[in-house]
Amino acid sequence: MNKEEIIALLNQLQEGELDRDQAAERLWSAGVEHLGFATIDTVRTKRTGIPEVIYAERKTPQQVAAIALRMHEQNIPVLATRAAPDVFAAVSEKIPMARYYEEARIIMYQPEPPVPSEQYIAVVSAGTSDQPVTEEAALTAEFLGNRVERIYDVGVAGIHRLFNRLELIQNAMVIIVVAGMEGALASVVGGLVDRPVIAVPSSAGYGANFGGVTALLAMLNSCASGVSVVNIDNGFGAACQAHLIVKSIVDRH
């Protein structure tokens, strides 16, 4: 509930249009939408700065579509991650203007997209094989209202490629680095910048990469200062962390 809705509720209580139990029920249920199989947090943006987001994997297409529609009806911008094409087909029946980004497996609909900030988040990937995770991070950051600069395929196997884009990376407010294999790129970038670096271990790599575990451990053991690490393939989580860092700086000014 916003301030105006709370005042209206109190006025209804005072004028006898509602009894105390009815008013208490409305206050208790405020901020949630019950669908039986899901409970939508409708006030998450006000509380955390990031809206409710649908994790589509392991949900049925019909469940995702129902959640997305109810969010849309509540004027909550819709973002669904890890969404397969059949999930998008179900959502687009309910929200025809929703868009699907196949590589990132993201469904997105914003009736009024936010105006990007002047400052930007740099999203850096070691290789093209990391791009599904990198695009999940980039698109999520843009959905949250950030300007994003993409610097792709600049891994340590050809490190001169990174140096060609270094000024763009160094001028970012926050840097997200996605790397598989041995995950070395995050440490290299961390040693070249004075900005927060969020490392995302990718599951890209041969057997001893262990589905991203090798990159995860390498990033957790980075000797570069200022490097934080999110879970394997979690481009979404990295984007949310980067957004909140940018938001805290911008709000302070």
N, C-alpha and C positions, 0 to 999 in steps of 0.2 A: 504494500500500500504506500502511496505517496502522501504528502502532508495534507493535500486537499481531500483525499479520500478518507483519511482518518478523521478530519474535522466534520465531514459530512456524516460519517458513522456516529460520531459523538452527538451531533445535532439530532439524528434520528432517535438515538437513545434518550436524549433529554426531552424530546417532544413526544415520547411514548410510541413512536412508530416501530421500535424494536424493544424487546425486553433484554434483560442482562444476558440471558443464555444465548439469545440470537446474536447479540453484539460480540460476545465472547467467541462464539463459533466462527464468525467472520474474521475476527482478529487471529484466531488460531489457524485458520486455513489460508490466511493471506500469504502470498508468496509461493504457493504451490498449486499445481494443476494435476489432479489425479486421473490417470488413465487405466487404472487397474494393474496393468503390467509395467507401468512406469509412473514416476512422480517427477514432474518437471519443476525445476527451481526457477521461478519467473523473476526473481529479484537478485539473481546472482551478479548481474552487472553492477548494480548499486553497491553490493556488499564487497565484491572482489575486483571490480574493474574488467572482468571477462565474463561474457554471457555463458549460459548453458550451452554445451556443445554435445552433439550426438556422436558417440562411438558406435559405428554401424556394424562392425564385425561381430558375428555371433547373434545379431538381431535379425529377425526376418524382415524382408522388404516391407511387409505390411506394418510391422511395428515401427520401423524407421519413418515411414510415410505418415503414420498417425501422429507420432511425436513431432515431426517437422510441421505438419499442418497446425497442430495446437500451438506450437511456438509462433508460427506465422500469424495466427489469429490473435495472439497476445503481443504482437508487434516486436517479437524477439527475432533478430536476424538469425538465419539458419546456416549452421555449419555442421556438416556430417563428415567425419573422417573414416578411413578404411572402408569406403563404400564401393561395392561391386556394381557393375552396370545394371544388373537386375534391380538393385536397390534404387538406383537413380530413376529407372523406368517407373517404379512405384511412386517415388516422390514427385516426379514431374507430372504425374496424373493429378496430384493434389495442388502442386505449385508449378504451373507451366513455365514460369520464368526462371526457375532454378537452373543453375549451370553445373555441368559436370567436368571435372578436370581428371581425365582418365589416368594420367601418369601418377599423379599424387593420390588418386582415389578419394577425391574430395568433392562433396556436393555443397554448393554455396548459393544463398539467396539473401540479398540485402536490398530492401526497397529504396533506401537512401544510403548508399555507400559513404563512409566517413571520408572527410577530406584528409589526405595524407599530410603528416607533419613535414616540416622542411628538413629536419634531421632524418637520418636514415639508419636502418639496420642493414649490415652487410651479411649476406648468406653465402658462404664459401664452401665449395665441395672439392674433395680430392679427385674424384673421377666421375665420368658419366654414369657409371653403374650405381653411384650414390644418389642419382637425381630424383628418384621417387621420394626419398626421404627429404632431400633438399627442397623439392617443390612443396612438400607438405609444410615445411617450415616457412618458406617464402609466402605461400598463399595464406597461411594462417596469420602471419604477421600483417599482411595487407588487409585481410578481413578485419583485424583489430584496429586498423586505421593508421598503419605505419607505411612510410615509404621504404621500399626494399631495393637494394642493389644486389644483383646476382653476379657472383664471380665463380664460374664453374670450371671444373677440370683443371685444377692447378696444384695437383698433388706433388709429393716429394720426389717422385720418379723423374719429374722434369721441373725442378724447383725454380728455374728461371721464369717459368710461366707465372708463378706467384709474384715474383719481383716486378713483373711488368704491370701488375694491378695493385701494387702495394699502397700507393697513395690513396686510392679509393677505399681500401680496407682500413687504413690508419685513420681516416677521417670519419668513419662510422661511429655512432654512439655506442652500439653494441655489435659484436661479431659472433655469428653462429657458424661453427665449422663442422661439417659432416665428412667423416672419413671412415672407410672400412679397412680391409687388409690389416696392417699393423697400427693404424690410427695415429701416425706420426704428425700429420698436418696440424693438429690442434696445438701441440707443443711448439712447433715452428712459428705459427701465427702468434701464439702467446708471448713468444720471445721478441716480437717485432712491434708490438702495439702497447699503448697505455690505456686501453679500453677493456671492458669486460669481455671475455671470450667464453661462449657456451659451446662445449664440445658435444657432438652427437655421434656416438659409435654406430657405424653402419654394419649390417650383416653381410655386406658384399665381401667376398674373399674365398680363398680355397680352404681346404679341410681344417688346417690348424688355426684358421680364423675363428672356428667354433661358433659360427653364426653371429659374430659380433663380439663375443666375449673377450677375445684377444685385444680388439680395439678398445673395448670398455676398460679393461685393466690397464692398458697403456695410458689412456687418458686420465684415469684416476691417479696414476703414478706420475703424471706430468711434473717436470721440474720447473716449468714456466709458472710464474706467479699470475694469479687472477684468472685461472682456467677453472670453470665449474663444468660438471658433467651430468647429462641426463641419461635416461635409459636407452637401450639399443633401439635404433630406428625411430626414436621419439622426436621427430621433427616438430610435431604439435607442441609438446612440452617445452622445447627450446624456444619456440616462437612466443609462447605465453610468458616465459621468464624474461625474454628480451623486451617484450612489450611493457611489462611492469617496471623494468628498469628505466626505459625511456619515459614512461608515464610519470614515475616518481621524480625524474629530473625536470620534465616539462611543467608539472604541477607546482613544483617548488618555485618556478620562475613566473 
